[in-house]
Amino acid sequence: MTGDVLGIETPEAETDGRHVRGDRTRQALLEAAFGEIYEHGFQAASLSEIVARAGCTKGSLYHHFSDKHALGLAAADEFIGAYIKDVWVAPLTATDDPLSAIRTIIEHHAHGEIGIDPRRGCPFQNLTQEMAGIDAGFQELFVTLFASLRGAVAQALAKGQKTGTVRPDIDPLCVATLIAASHQGVASMIKATQDLEVGHAAATAFFDYLESLRP
């Protein structure tokens, strides 16, 4: 009988088990790092605290990531990238009425339904304000993430032009850039003022703008 039938791990099973544990440890480190960075910023984030949150050792951390910089980049890419895909890309890809979809997305943010307290700021914007212009690696990541967000909005608007839900005379990329910039700007004002009404007031005017984009 083979080892696996006896309940004894074969070398292949042992290798698979190590891979699974390794994947779980890596994911735990990414989650812990993103939480620490969101709370304290990247530069003040503590590796010791990240390791404690993840429930692993610094040896495990350095097995998966060469240094704090590599860990921070991976965590930002993982979670901010997933946020953009889940909150923006997925609903916009699935609709023929992008203006209504964008309104719904903004409403979720305005009402604090995205899973974060708006008064703590947007994790993406917090990180760009801290690291843009001083770190080439983060700057490259920010360009990629913004391109993903802006591209999703622009493609949805172009699709809306074809289906008749968006005015044919607008430039989808220009409007997408304004939408992304406005969203980030409002997030900054909410954090600076600690006043959620700032977001509600901006949303009201923004929705009027969205309606002006209809045929």
Long-range contacts (C-beta under 8 A, 24 or more apart in sequence): 22-63, 22-64, 25-54, 25-56, 25-60, 25-64, 26-64, 28-54, 28-55, 28-56, 29-54, 29-56, 29-60, 29-61, 29-64, 29-65, 29-71, 30-71, 30-74, 30-75, 30-78, 30-79, 31-75, 31-79, 33-71, 33-72, 33-74, 33-75, 34-75, 34-76, 34-78, 34-79, 34-123, 37-72, 37-75, 37-76, 37-123, 37-127, 38-120, 38-123, 38-126, 41-126, 41-127, 41-130, 42-72, 42-127, 42-130, 42-131, 42-138, 43-130, 45-72, 47-71, 69-135, 69-137, 72-138, 73-137, 73-138, 73-141, 76-127, 76-138, 76-141, 77-141, 77-145, 79-123, 80-123, 80-124, 80-127, 80-145, 81-145, 81-148, 83-123, 83-124, 84-145, 84-148, 84-149, 84-152, 85-148, 87-114, 88-149, 88-152, 88-153, 89-148, 89-149, 89-152, 92-152, 92-153, 92-155, 92-156, 93-152, 93-155, 93-156, 95-156, 96-159, 96-160, 96-163, 96-165, 97-160, 97-163, 97-165, 98-153, 98-156, 98-157, 98-159, 98-160, 98-165, 98-166, 99-160, 99-165, 99-166, 99-210, 99-211, 99-213, 99-214, 100-165, 101-156, 102-153, 102-156, 102-179, 102-210, 103-207, 103-210, 106-183, 106-203, 106-206, 106-207, 107-203, 109-183, 109-187, 109-199, 110-196, 110-199, 110-200, 110-203, 112-196, 118-187, 118-190, 118-191, 118-196, 118-199, 119-190, 119-191, 119-194, 119-196, 120-191, 121-187, 121-188, 121-190, 121-191, 122-184, 122-187, 122-191, 124-184, 125-184, 125-187, 125-188, 126-191, 128-184, 129-188, 146-180, 149-180, 150-176, 150-177, 150-180, 151-176, 153-179, 153-180, 157-213, 164-215, 165-214, 165-215, 166-213, 166-214, 166-215, 167-213, 167-214, 167-215, 168-215, 170-213, 175-213, 182-206
